[in-house]
């Protein structure tokens, strides 16, 4: 168990004193009285900030949220950039004299490398810092997208898209650790919610915008626009971003030259290269492997997140196949507008999670004498899980009986709500379990999430394939035949049953999570 919290309550394994006024243990409550608290004195600050103004925990509200905004820009573009091309395959096929299904293969490599790219970014994050990895991911993303826009051949275009997926996935890994670096325990759930929102709305927002652009400009100009978004993100990071990695044992190690020179050194990683006392990439790699098989990380991510995210993207792809042919006969514009459904679902989930996760946390602390267990976060999974199951049933029944397209939109939107809300709760749980290994744990969340991701970018036409690349689930290869043979109500009903079964991973963590956290000793903190 990461020793970030005030003091473990040895009578309740895995619980922590977070509210000194509520604790019934005099010795533990007294030990907390000398610690720094919130202005109202009710919440002990976890972790305890230093006296150094350069400590990210001591930054002003404005600076913390400026850095969070810079992070959000990169997170938003990760999947946005990959799904951007999903509405452009037909135009590309005409230029290269290929079929749209063949052109759609250009996206496969990029999605495949998002998971490994996130894993490989972690040693760099821990050794050289958060800011340079974030900066270079956006700058390199801008460069390779410019290459894709100007590529004369399909092979060259595909190579650029593969590199795009590999180099731009880092923001989704950095998020949890930057939140841990800047914010206190009682603030984190809302920040995690914003971070999850920033990357979950991207897969829908990208094709929503490009679907309108392709009606007015060429596909090459569409990619030029995407390169402009990456360029804007690079500028935002350069102006608003800052290094959140701070050495609490020896703060003088965290200093860098003032002014423009120091800024350039932090952005480019020169300051990180010169830094001492940080782990080697090999050490971080060993720790990454050691975290991967811990059941309280593996079950909620490899089982629950992967499967639920897989069927969200599956639903995304299926809707385009259904609304263009009879009986719906959607135009390209109407099809693009339908992407508003999951975006609305994700936005509603963000607003819901903004308050509900804090409510769960405060209620548990208040009713458990000032103690907190990370497993209490997982109560926030049950409602979105139920809605995710219900969404697939609604979708299947609507299509089976050719009901209004509103039913399809509601099902899609509910699924977006479900994945956003559940991912927030699980991410907050993981951060509570691994506060000093946040980047490592986050990389596994990203890995399994992208494992559950099929070719979500191949979503806009009946040509599009649905392939869960790393997991090996070829959803579209069996789904279309399944629907034709048994009907959509049965096909999507079975998918709902699969999603329903994943709740065992959450229940297991709630029952045995504290025991597992006590049993499996974590590697020493790296930063």
Secondary structure, DSSP 8 states (H G I E B T S, - for coil): --TTSS-B-TTSTT-EE--TTT---HHHHHHHTTS-B-TTS-SB-SS---S-TTSGGGS-HHHHHHHHHHHHHHHHHHHHHHHGGGG-HHHHHHHHT--HHHHHGGGHHHHHHHHHHHHHHHHHHHHH-HHHHHHHHHHHHHHHHHHHHH-SSHHHHHHHHHHHHHHS-HHHHHHHHHHHHHS-HHHHHHHHHHHHHHHHTHHHHHHHHHHHHTTTS-HHHHHHHHHHHHHHHHHHHHHH-------SSSGGGG----HHHHHHHHHHTHHHHH--S---HHHHHHHHHHHHT-HHHHIIIIIIIHHHHHHHHHHHHHHHHHHHSTTT---HHHHHHTTHHHHHHHHHHHHHHHHHHHHHHHHHHHHTTTEE-GGGGGGGHHHHHHHHHHHHHHHHHHHHTT--HHHHHHHHHHHHHHHHHHHHHHHHHHHHH-GGGHHHHHHHHHHHHHHT---TTS-SSTT----BTTTTB-HHHHHHHHHHHH-HHHHHHHHHHHHHHTHHHHHHHHHHHHHHHHHS-------
